[in-house]
């Protein structure tokens, strides 16, 4: 298991989050030909769209040293947004429109980014809540090759944020939840001000499943898991009082996304399988104990659950399919079973030495305790021995990010 140590570097108001050991830097982009694409996803934004796009266009004309393009990604608007977007594309240079038949910010960004020929891909919310002067610091590390992904953050030192207490509390709680559940090391997953190198985006996006608001979080978590550098820029941010975000539905979607990504982690799947196996083991022991002695009931219940546990972990925890290696893996699993049998059998012997006629509940409690210790040993045995060869082979087939 690779352990990555987080290191933060501060340069003024800019914080760099880098994993250690440091990955080999990506090559810098040629400054004279670098193309920057800024995607603005919109849904029913007829009021704010023209004002925001014209403001963004003026800023880029004055301040952007690289070639650039704005893409208005309209995802199934039902108001006058599509007409206004087409009008802006006709009136302003370097403004394009992408029209999608289905809703979803993540769907809009995926479609725009996968179809882009730019070198650096950005997006920002149409309300332009983030001060645009943070755009150059956002993309600088990507152009130089120092970083792979860049995000604006409202929760790091140096940021200046104007918004209500409720939204501030929800944002902080959500990002804290990400740290607790998914081990996130970035500070602000939800700020609508991000950028990514195009080569990195093309490799990450096929693995991003969410089409809605959780898209950002999933992209960042996948980037972190692959050891990519995430560059954070503290931003000035003013809340949009006319925000169309449905907080309740967005929060529920985020929780579903967290649950899905949490279950992608092998250790979590192993723990769930272990809990179910323990419950089945205790139930079978009590059933067999009606006819058999404690030692025999324990051996039989443990054998049945061990076979099911090995197969479940093979399929769900380690993602192995087919018959290749099946017999060898179950044979090795049988040796792991003998270890668990020795631990639980020893616990029973100690209990009976202390109390020759213990209550069934006491027997089960002692066996479950011994089984829990055996489960820890089982995980390391399955990971490092029983399924190690196939897991290493599967990992070797994964695409390399650099």
C-alpha positions in Angstrom: 0.0 0.0 0.0 1.4 3.3 -1.1 1.3 6.0 1.6 1.3 9.6 0.2 2.3 12.4 2.6 0.6 15.7 2.0 2.8 18.8 1.8 1.5 22.4 1.5 3.5 25.2 0.0 2.3 28.8 0.4 3.2 31.6 -2.0 1.4 34.7 -1.0 -2.3 33.7 -1.2 -1.7 30.6 -3.2 -1.5 27.2 -1.6 0.0 24.2 -3.5 -1.0 20.7 -2.4 1.5 18.1 -3.5 1.7 14.4 -2.7 5.0 13.0 -1.5 7.0 11.4 -3.0 6.8 14.0 -5.8 5.7 12.7 -9.2 7.8 13.4 -12.2 6.6 16.9 -13.5 4.6 17.0 -16.7 6.3 18.8 -19.6 5.6 22.5 -19.8 3.3 23.7 -22.6 4.7 26.0 -25.3 3.8 29.5 -24.3 3.3 30.8 -27.9 0.7 28.1 -28.9 -1.0 27.2 -25.6 -4.7 27.2 -26.0 -7.0 27.9 -22.9 -10.6 26.9 -23.0 -13.1 28.3 -20.5 -16.4 26.4 -20.3 -19.4 28.1 -18.7 -22.1 25.5 -18.1 -25.6 27.1 -18.1 -29.2 26.0 -17.4 -32.0 28.6 -17.7 -29.6 31.5 -17.2 -31.3 34.0 -19.6 -31.0 36.8 -17.0 -27.3 36.5 -16.2 -25.8 35.0 -19.3 -25.2 37.9 -21.6 -23.9 40.2 -18.8 -21.5 37.5 -17.5 -20.1 36.4 -20.9 -19.5 39.9 -22.0 -17.7 40.7 -18.7 -15.6 37.5 -19.0 -14.8 38.3 -22.7 -13.6 41.8 -21.8 -11.4 40.4 -19.1 -9.8 37.8 -21.3 -9.2 40.3 -24.1 -7.3 42.5 -21.7 -5.5 40.1 -19.4 -5.1 36.7 -21.0 -1.6 36.2 -22.5 -2.5 32.9 -24.2 -4.9 32.0 -27.0 -8.3 31.4 -25.5 -11.8 30.4 -26.2 -15.1 30.6 -24.3 -17.6 27.7 -24.6 -21.1 28.2 -23.4 -22.3 24.7 -22.5 -26.1 24.9 -22.5 -27.5 21.7 -21.0 -31.2 21.5 -21.9 -32.3 25.1 -21.0 -36.0 25.7 -21.5 -36.0 29.5 -21.4 -34.3 32.0 -23.8 -30.8 30.9 -22.8 -30.1 29.0 -26.1 -31.0 32.1 -28.3 -28.9 34.4 -26.1 -25.9 32.0 -26.3 -26.1 31.8 -30.1 -26.4 35.6 -30.3 -23.2 36.0 -28.1 -21.3 33.5 -30.3 -22.2 35.6 -33.4 -21.3 38.9 -31.8 -18.1 38.1 -29.9 -14.9 36.5 -31.2 -13.7 33.3 -29.6 -17.1 32.4 -28.2 -18.7 29.0 -29.1 -21.9 27.3 -28.0 -22.3 23.6 -27.1 -26.0 22.5 -26.9 -26.8 19.3 -25.0 -30.2 17.6 -24.8 -29.9 16.6 -21.1 -29.4 18.4 -17.9 -26.3 18.1 -15.6 -23.3 20.2 -15.0 -21.0 17.2 -15.0 -22.5 16.0 -18.3 -21.9 19.5 -19.8 -18.3 19.6 -18.7 -17.5 16.1 -19.8 -18.9 16.7 -23.3 -17.1 20.1 -23.7 -13.8 18.8 -22.4 -13.7 15.5 -24.2 -14.4 17.4 -27.5 -11.9 20.1 -26.9 -8.5 20.6 -28.7 -7.3 23.1 -26.1 -4.2 22.4 -23.8 -5.8 23.7 -20.6 -9.5 23.2 -19.8 -11.2 25.5 -17.3 -14.7 26.1 -16.1 -16.4 28.7 -14.0 -20.0 29.2 -12.9 -22.0 31.7 -15.0 -22.6 34.0 -12.0 -18.8 34.8 -12.0 -18.8 34.8 -8.2 -15.1 34.3 -8.2 -12.9 37.3 -8.9 -11.5 36.8 -12.4 -8.1 38.0 -11.4 -7.5 34.5 -9.9 -7.7 32.9 -13.4 -4.0 33.4 -14.3 -2.8 32.0 -11.0 -5.2 29.1 -11.6 -3.7 28.1 -14.9 -0.1 29.1 -14.3 1.0 25.8 -12.7 -0.8 23.8 -15.4 1.0 25.6 -18.2 4.4 25.3 -16.6 3.9 21.6 -16.0 4.2 21.9 -12.2 0.6 20.8 -11.6 -2.1 18.6 -13.2 -5.3 20.0 -11.7 -6.1 23.5 -10.3 -9.0 24.6 -8.1 -10.1 27.8 -6.6 -10.7 27.6 -2.8 -12.8 29.7 -0.5 -11.7 27.8 2.6 -7.9 28.3 2.6 -5.8 31.1 4.2 -5.9 34.2 2.1 -9.4 33.7 0.6 -12.0 36.5 1.0 -15.5 35.3 0.9 -18.9 37.1 1.2 -21.8 34.7 1.7 -24.5 33.8 4.2 -23.8 31.7 7.3 -25.9 28.8 6.1 -24.0 28.3 2.9 -20.7 28.7 4.7 -21.6 26.1 7.2 -22.9 23.6 4.6 -19.7 24.1 2.5 -17.4 23.5 5.5 -19.4 20.5 6.7 -19.3 18.9 3.2 -15.6 19.3 2.7 -15.0 18.0 6.3 -17.2 15.0 5.4 -15.0 14.4 2.3 -11.9 14.3 4.5 -13.4 11.8 6.9 -14.9 9.5 4.3 -12.8 9.7 1.2 -9.6 11.0 2.7 -9.7 14.2 0.6 -6.7 16.5 1.0 -8.0 19.4 -1.1 -9.8 22.1 0.8 -12.7 23.1 -1.4 -14.4 20.6 -3.7 -17.4 22.8 -4.6 -16.0 26.1 -5.8 -17.0 26.6 -9.4 -13.6 27.7 -10.6 -11.3 24.9 -11.7 -8.9 23.9 -14.4 -7.1 20.8 -15.6 -4.5 19.9 -18.2 -6.3 18.4 -21.2 -4.1 15.2 -21.3 -5.0 14.6 -17.6 -8.7 15.3 -18.3 -8.9 12.8 -21.1 -7.5 10.1 -18.9 -9.6 10.9 -15.8 -13.0 11.6 -17.4 -13.8 8.0 -18.5 -13.7 7.1 -14.8 -15.9 9.9 -13.6 -19.4 8.5 -13.4 -21.4 11.5 -12.0 -23.2 13.8 -14.4 -24.4 16.4 -11.9 -22.9 18.5 -9.1 -20.8 15.7 -7.6 -18.7 15.6 -10.8 -16.2 18.1 -9.4 -15.6 16.0 -6.2 -15.3 12.8 -8.1 -12.7 14.2 -10.5 -10.6 15.6 -7.6 -10.8 12.4 -5.6 -9.7 10.3 -8.6 -6.9 12.8 -9.3 -5.7 12.5 -5.7 -5.9 8.7 -5.8 -3.7 8.7 -8.9 -1.1 10.8 -7.1 -1.6 13.9 -9.3 -0.7 17.4 -8.1 -3.6 19.6 -7.2 -2.9 23.3 -7.2 -5.1 25.4 -4.9 -5.6 29.2 -5.3 -7.2 31.2 -2.6 -9.9 33.3 -4.2 -12.1 36.3 -3.6 -15.7 35.1 -3.8 -19.1 36.8 -3.5 -22.2 34.7 -3.2 -24.8 35.0 -5.9 -28.2 35.8 -4.2 -30.0 34.5 -7.3 -28.3 31.1 -7.2 -30.5 28.3 -8.8 -28.8 25.5 -6.9 -31.3 23.2 -5.0 -29.4 22.6 -1.8 -31.4 19.6 -0.7 -31.3 17.7 -3.9 -27.6 18.6 -4.5 -26.8 17.4 -0.9 -28.6 14.1 -1.5 -26.8 13.6 -4.8 -23.4 14.3 -3.1 -24.1 11.8 -0.3 -24.9 9.2 -2.9 -21.7 10.0 -4.7 -19.7 9.7 -1.5 -21.3 6.3 -0.7 -20.5 5.1 -4.2 -16.8 6.2 -4.1 -16.5 4.9 -0.5 -17.6 1.4 -1.7 -14.9 1.5 -4.4 -12.3 1.2 -1.7 -11.3 -2.5 -1.2 -10.9 -2.1 2.6 -14.5 -0.8 2.9 -15.9 -3.7 0.8 -13.8 -6.1 2.9 -15.3 -4.8 6.1 -18.8 -5.0 4.8 -18.3 -8.6 3.7 -16.6 -9.4 7.0 -19.6 -8.1 9.0 -22.0 -10.1 7.0 -19.8 -13.2 7.3 -19.6 -12.7 11.1 -23.4 -12.5 11.4 -23.8 -15.6 9.3 -21.1 -17.4 11.3 -22.8 -16.6 14.6 -26.2 -17.7 13.3 -24.8 -21.0 11.9 -23.0 -21.7 15.1 -26.1 -21.3 17.2 -28.0 -23.6 14.7 -25.3 -26.4 14.7 -24.8 -26.1 18.4 -28.3 -27.6 18.9 -27.0 -31.0 17.6 -23.2 -30.7 17.8 -20.5 -30.0 20.5 -19.0 -26.5 20.6 -15.8 -27.5 18.8 -17.6 -29.3 15.9 -20.3 -26.5 15.5 -17.5 -23.9 15.4 -15.5 -25.8 12.8 -18.5 -26.4 10.5 -19.9 -22.8 10.8 -16.5 -21.4 10.2 -15.9 -23.6 7.2 -19.1 -22.7 5.4 -18.7 -18.9 6.0 -15.0 -19.1 5.1 -15.8 -20.5 1.6 -18.4 -17.8 1.0 -16.1 -15.1 2.4 -13.3 -16.0 0.1 -15.5 -16.1 -2.9 -17.2 -12.8 -2.0 -13.8 -11.1 -1.4 -12.5 -12.5 -4.7 -15.4 -11.0 -6.6 -16.2 -7.7 -4.8 -13.1 -6.7 -2.8 -10.3 -7.6 -5.3 -12.4 -7.5 -8.5 -11.3 -10.9 -9.8 -13.5 -12.7 -12.3 -13.5 -16.0 -14.2 -12.0 -19.4 -13.2 -8.4 -18.5 -13.6 -6.6 -19.1 -10.3 -9.9 -20.1 -8.6 -8.8 -23.4 -7.2 -5.5 -22.1 -6.0 -7.1 -19.1 -4.3 -9.7 -21.3 -2.5 -7.0 -23.7 -1.5 -5.0 -20.8 0.0 -8.2 -19.6 1.6 -8.5 -23.0 3.2 -5.2 -22.4 4.9 -6.4 -19.0 6.1 -9.4 -20.9 7.5 -7.2 -23.1 9.5 -5.6 -20.0 11.1 -9.1 -18.7 12.0 -10.1 -22.2 13.3 -7.0 -22.3 15.5 -7.8 -18.8 16.9 -11.5 -19.5 17.6 -10.8 -23.1 18.8 -8.2 -21.7 21.2 -10.7 -19.1 22.5 -13.3 -21.9 23.1 -10.7 -24.0 25.0 -9.8 -21.1 27.2 -13.5 -20.4 27.9 -14.3 -24.0 28.7 -11.3 -24.1 31.0 -12.7 -21.1 32.9 -16.3 -22.3 32.7 -17.1 -25.9 31.7 -20.7 -25.0 31.0 -20.9 -21.5 29.6 -24.1 -19.9 28.3 -24.6 -20.0 24.5 -24.5 -16.2 24.4 -21.1 -16.2 26.1 -19.8 -18.8 23.6 -21.0 -16.7 20.7 -19.5 -13.5 22.2 -16.1 -15.2 22.7 -16.1 -16.7 19.2 -17.1 -13.4 17.5 -14.3 -11.7 19.4 -11.8 -14.3 18.3 -13.3 -14.2 14.8 -12.8 -10.4 14.6 -9.1 -10.8 15.3 -9.0 -13.6 12.7 -10.7 -11.2 10.2 -7.8 -8.7 10.5 -5.3 -11.5 9.8 -7.6 -12.7 6.9 -7.5 -9.3 5.2 -3.7 -9.1 5.1 -3.5 -12.8 4.1 -6.0 -12.3 1.2 -4.3 -9.1 0.0 -0.7 -10.1 0.3 -0.9 -13.8 -0.5 -4.2 -15.4 -1.7 -5.1 -12.7 -4.3 -1.8 -10.9 -4.5 -0.7 -12.2 -7.9 -3.9 -11.4 -9.7 -4.2 -8.0 -8.0 -0.7 -7.0 -9.1 -1.5 -8.2 -12.6 -4.7 -6.2 -12.7 -2.9 -3.0 -11.5 -0.3 -3.4 -14.1 -3.0 -3.1 -16.8 -4.3 0.2 -15.5 -3.5 3.3 -17.7 -0.5 5.2 -16.4 -1.3 8.9 -15.7 2.1 10.2 -17.0 
